[in-house]
Amino acid sequence: MNGASTNCFDNAVMESWFSTVKRELGEHFESCGQAKMELFDYIEVFYNQQRRHSTLGQISPAEFERRRNTLAA
């Protein structure tokens, strides 16, 4: 921290994300391996590619990146 004061909202985004994961995927798995596979699929296949995000104008992060890269080209 180096003496810096903390803000109660520092972790708000991550806390919100973890809440979403628990709600949509669950929090109990048969094994660590199963948890890793399901979390990878959730993040890489669903969350980034398909799930619409209100902060991105109801499009997926992948679509947001495609549009941004198209505009930058």
N, C-alpha and C positions, 0 to 999 in steps of 0.2 A: 504494500500500500504506500510506502514511502511517506507516511504522515498525511496523505491526502484524505479528505473527508469522503465518506461514502454516500451514495445516493440510494434511497430505498427502491428506486426503479432500475438499478443496474442490472438486476437479473430478471426483470419483468418479461423480456422477450423469451428467454430460455425457459422460464417457469411456465409461460403460456404454451410453448412448444411441447414441453414434457407433458403437460395436462392434455393436450390434443392427442399425443401419441398414446397415452394411457387410455383415453376415452375411445379412440378409433381402433387401436390394436390390442389393448389389454396390457396387463402387467405381470402375468403368470405364464411361464413356459415350462415345458417338460425338462429342458436342459439348456445349458449355456449355448451350445451349438444351435439349437432351435431358435433361441432368442436372437442370436447374431443373424441367422438367415432371414427370419421374419422382419427384423428391424432393417436389414439391408434392402429387402424387397419393398418394404413400406416406404423407405426414404427414396430409393433410386427409381423404383417403378411407379409407385403411386404418388407420393408427396411432391416430388419434383417434376414429374411428367404429366400427371393428370389432375391432381387436386387443385381446385381454383382457390386463389388467395384474395381476400378482400383488399389487402393493401396494394395489390398489383392490378387492380381493376378487374377482378374476377377472372383472371387467366392464371395458368400454371407458371411456376418459375421458369420452366424450360421454354414456354412460349414467350415469356417476357424477354428472356435472353435472345431468342431467335429474332424477335422484333427489334431489340436494341442493336444487335449485330447487323441487321438489314439496314437500319437507319444510318449506322456508322460507316457502312461500305460505300 
